[in-house]
Amino acid sequence: MGKRLELGVIHEEDITLINLLNPKIAVMYLSPLPQFINPANGSILGQALVLGTMQIVISVFVNAMIAVSAATIAVFLMHRSTFALVQRWVMDTVLAGLAVKMATEAPR
């Protein structure tokens, strides 16, 4: 019957498909790569594969560390009711300030 649409839920296979179909990702990845490849050092394909693998391993590690850090901070802050109160007060103040600024600005 197909996948059920769940609002606010993005599945891993969806992210992979989105990244594979995004031409900006390919351009961003492939454009700086040639400056690190030297034909005198052997196979161009081999060098590209080694550099690509290194980039993927480093990216996975960095993104995993960011995710673990964010989860740890979220759990820490979730148990602090004072933080939620301060966060709400700060956001309300910022939004009220932006509203006042927009209301008092002269039209262009």
Backbone as numpy.savetxt, mean C-alpha at the origin, in Angstrom:
# Nx Ny Nz CAx CAy CAz Cx Cy Cz
-21.89 -21.42 -9.11 -22.70 -20.22 -9.11 -21.85 -18.96 -9.11
-20.59 -19.08 -8.77 -19.72 -17.91 -8.80 -19.43 -17.40 -7.40
-18.55 -16.39 -7.35 -18.20 -15.82 -6.06 -19.28 -14.87 -5.58
-19.50 -14.88 -4.30 -20.46 -13.98 -3.69 -19.77 -12.66 -3.41
-20.41 -11.56 -3.76 -19.84 -10.24 -3.55 -20.00 -9.85 -2.09
-18.89 -9.55 -1.45 -18.93 -9.09 -0.08 -18.36 -7.68 -0.05
-19.18 -6.73 0.39 -18.73 -5.34 0.43 -17.64 -5.18 1.49
-16.61 -4.46 1.13 -15.53 -4.18 2.06 -14.53 -5.30 2.22
-14.69 -6.40 1.46 -13.77 -7.53 1.56 -13.04 -7.69 0.23
-11.73 -7.66 0.29 -10.92 -7.88 -0.90 -10.13 -9.15 -0.67
-10.28 -10.11 -1.55 -9.60 -11.39 -1.41 -8.23 -11.34 -2.06
-7.34 -12.20 -1.60 -5.97 -12.20 -2.10 -5.90 -12.42 -3.60
-6.74 -13.32 -4.13 -6.70 -13.56 -5.57 -7.17 -12.34 -6.36
-8.05 -11.53 -5.76 -8.48 -10.30 -6.42 -7.33 -9.30 -6.51
-6.56 -9.19 -5.44 -5.43 -8.26 -5.43 -4.39 -8.69 -6.45
-4.13 -9.99 -6.52 -3.16 -10.49 -7.49 -3.61 -10.18 -8.91
-4.88 -10.41 -9.19 -5.42 -10.14 -10.52 -5.35 -8.65 -10.84
-5.69 -7.83 -9.86 -5.65 -6.38 -10.07 -4.23 -5.94 -10.39
-3.24 -6.44 -9.65 -1.86 -6.06 -9.90 -1.35 -6.58 -11.24
-1.76 -7.79 -11.62 -1.32 -8.32 -12.90 -1.89 -7.55 -14.08
-3.11 -7.02 -13.92 -3.76 -6.31 -15.01 -3.46 -4.81 -15.00
-2.70 -4.34 -14.04 -2.40 -2.92 -13.92 -1.11 -2.60 -14.70
-1.23 -1.89 -15.83 -0.03 -1.61 -16.62 0.95 -0.67 -15.92
0.47 0.14 -14.99 1.37 1.05 -14.28 2.38 0.27 -13.43
1.94 -0.85 -12.87 2.84 -1.67 -12.07 3.97 -2.21 -12.95
3.62 -2.69 -14.15 4.64 -3.22 -15.06 5.63 -2.13 -15.46
5.14 -0.95 -15.77 6.02 0.15 -16.17 6.92 0.56 -15.01
6.33 0.66 -13.80 7.12 1.05 -12.64 8.18 0.00 -12.31
7.88 -1.26 -12.57 8.83 -2.31 -12.26 9.90 -2.44 -13.34
9.51 -2.36 -14.59 10.44 -2.62 -15.67 11.29 -1.41 -16.06
10.82 -0.20 -15.80 11.57 0.96 -16.27 12.93 1.15 -15.59
13.09 0.96 -14.28 14.43 1.14 -13.71 15.32 -0.09 -13.83
14.75 -1.24 -14.18 15.51 -2.48 -14.21 16.71 -2.46 -15.17
16.59 -1.93 -16.41 17.73 -1.99 -17.34 19.01 -1.31 -16.85
18.90 -0.31 -16.00 20.12 0.36 -15.54 20.97 -0.53 -14.64
20.39 -1.61 -14.12 21.14 -2.52 -13.26 21.59 -3.78 -13.99
21.28 -3.89 -15.27 21.65 -5.07 -16.05 22.80 -4.70 -16.98
23.87 -5.49 -16.91 25.05 -5.26 -17.74 25.24 -6.48 -18.64
25.11 -6.32 -19.96 25.27 -7.47 -20.86 26.64 -8.16 -20.76
27.65 -7.44 -20.31 28.98 -8.03 -20.17 29.05 -9.02 -19.01
28.06 -8.97 -18.11 28.08 -9.85 -16.94 27.34 -11.16 -17.17
26.92 -11.44 -18.39 26.26 -12.72 -18.66 24.85 -12.53 -19.18
24.05 -13.55 -19.00 22.70 -13.59 -19.54 21.84 -12.43 -19.02
21.22 -11.71 -19.94 20.35 -10.60 -19.55 19.12 -11.15 -18.83
18.55 -12.23 -19.33 17.39 -12.85 -18.69 17.74 -13.32 -17.28
18.91 -13.93 -17.13 19.33 -14.40 -15.81 19.49 -13.25 -14.82
20.10 -12.17 -15.27 20.27 -11.00 -14.40 18.91 -10.42 -14.02
18.00 -10.34 -15.01 16.66 -9.79 -14.74 15.92 -10.67 -13.74
16.04 -11.98 -13.88 15.36 -12.89 -12.95 15.93 -12.78 -11.54
17.25 -12.67 -11.43 17.88 -12.53 -10.11 17.44 -11.21 -9.46
17.51 -10.12 -10.21 17.09 -8.83 -9.66 15.62 -8.82 -9.30
14.80 -9.40 -10.16 13.37 -9.46 -9.88 13.06 -10.28 -8.65
13.74 -11.41 -8.50 13.53 -12.25 -7.32 13.97 -11.53 -6.05
15.10 -10.85 -6.11 15.56 -10.08 -4.95 14.54 -9.01 -4.57
14.01 -8.33 -5.57 13.04 -7.27 -5.30 11.77 -7.85 -4.68
11.31 -8.98 -5.16 10.10 -9.59 -4.63 10.32 -10.05 -3.19
11.46 -10.69 -2.91 11.74 -11.16 -1.56 11.81 -9.98 -0.58
12.50 -8.94 -0.97 12.61 -7.77 -0.10 11.25 -7.11 0.10
10.46 -7.00 -0.96 9.14 -6.38 -0.85 8.22 -7.18 0.05
8.24 -8.51 -0.09 7.40 -9.35 0.77 7.80 -9.17 2.23
9.09 -9.15 2.50 9.57 -8.98 3.87 9.15 -7.62 4.44
9.36 -6.56 3.68 9.02 -5.21 4.15 7.51 -5.09 4.37
6.72 -5.57 3.41 5.26 -5.48 3.56 4.76 -6.32 4.72
5.38 -7.48 4.94 4.99 -8.31 6.09 5.30 -7.59 7.40
6.45 -6.95 7.47 6.80 -6.21 8.69 5.85 -5.04 8.94
5.45 -4.37 7.87 4.48 -3.28 8.01 3.15 -3.82 8.51
2.70 -4.94 7.94 1.42 -5.53 8.36 1.46 -5.98 9.81
2.55 -6.64 10.22 2.67 -7.10 11.60 2.72 -5.90 12.55
3.47 -4.88 12.18 3.56 -3.68 13.03 2.20 -3.00 13.15
1.50 -2.86 12.04 0.18 -2.22 12.07 -0.79 -3.02 12.92
-0.76 -4.35 12.81 -1.65 -5.19 13.61 -1.33 -5.07 15.09
-0.05 -5.04 15.42 0.37 -4.91 16.82 -0.08 -3.57 17.39
0.11 -2.51 16.63 -0.31 -1.18 17.08 -1.82 -1.11 17.21
-2.55 -1.73 16.26 -4.02 -1.71 16.32 -4.52 -2.42 17.56
-3.94 -3.58 17.88 -4.36 -4.31 19.08 -4.05 -3.49 20.32
-2.87 -2.88 20.35 -2.49 -2.05 21.49 -3.47 -0.89 21.68
-3.81 -0.21 20.60 -4.69 0.95 20.71 -6.14 0.57 20.92
-6.53 -0.62 20.49 -7.91 -1.07 20.63 -8.29 -1.20 22.11
-7.33 -1.52 22.95 -7.60 -1.71 24.37 -7.44 -0.42 25.17
-7.25 0.67 24.50 -7.09 1.97 25.16 -8.28 2.85 24.82
-9.26 2.92 25.71 -10.46 3.72 25.44 -10.13 5.22 25.40
-9.11 5.63 26.14 -8.72 7.04 26.14 -8.23 7.44 24.75
-7.49 6.55 24.09 -7.00 6.86 22.76 -8.16 7.08 21.80
-9.18 6.24 21.86 -10.34 6.39 20.97 -11.02 7.73 21.22
-11.13 8.14 22.46 -11.75 9.42 22.79 -10.92 10.58 22.26
-9.60 10.53 22.46 -8.71 11.59 21.97 -8.73 11.63 20.45
-8.69 10.47 19.81 -8.72 10.41 18.35 -10.01 11.02 17.81
-11.13 10.69 18.41 -12.41 11.26 17.97 -12.42 12.78 18.16
-11.89 13.25 19.28 -11.88 14.69 19.55 -10.98 15.41 18.54
-9.82 14.85 18.24 -8.90 15.47 17.28 -9.53 15.50 15.89
-10.13 14.39 15.47 -10.77 14.35 14.14 -11.92 15.35 14.05
-12.72 15.43 15.10 -13.83 16.40 15.11 -13.30 17.82 15.00
-12.23 18.12 15.70 -11.64 19.46 15.66 -11.09 19.77 14.28
-10.39 18.82 13.68 -9.83 19.03 12.34 -10.94 19.24 11.32
-11.97 18.40 11.37 -13.07 18.53 10.41 -13.84 19.84 10.62
-14.04 20.23 11.86 -14.71 21.50 12.13 -13.87 22.67 11.62
-12.56 22.59 11.82 -11.68 23.64 11.32 -11.72 23.74 9.80
-11.71 22.60 9.12 -11.81 22.60 7.66 -13.15 23.16 7.19
-14.21 22.82 7.92 -15.53 23.34 7.55 -15.58 24.86 7.70
-15.01 25.38 8.77 -14.98 26.83 8.98 -14.15 27.50 7.90
-13.01 26.91 7.57 -12.16 27.48 6.52 -12.89 27.52 5.18
-13.57 26.43 4.84 -14.31 26.38 3.58 -15.45 27.40 3.57
-16.11 27.57 4.71 -17.24 28.49 4.79 -16.81 29.94 4.69
-15.60 30.22 5.17 -15.14 31.63 5.19 -14.28 32.00 3.99
-13.91 31.03 3.16 -13.10 31.34 1.99 -13.92 32.06 0.95
-13.28 33.00 0.29 -13.94 33.71 -0.81 -13.95 32.81 -2.05
-15.05 32.83 -2.80 -15.07 32.02 -4.02 -14.06 32.51 -5.04
-13.53 31.62 -5.83 -12.52 31.99 -6.81 -13.15 32.30 -8.14
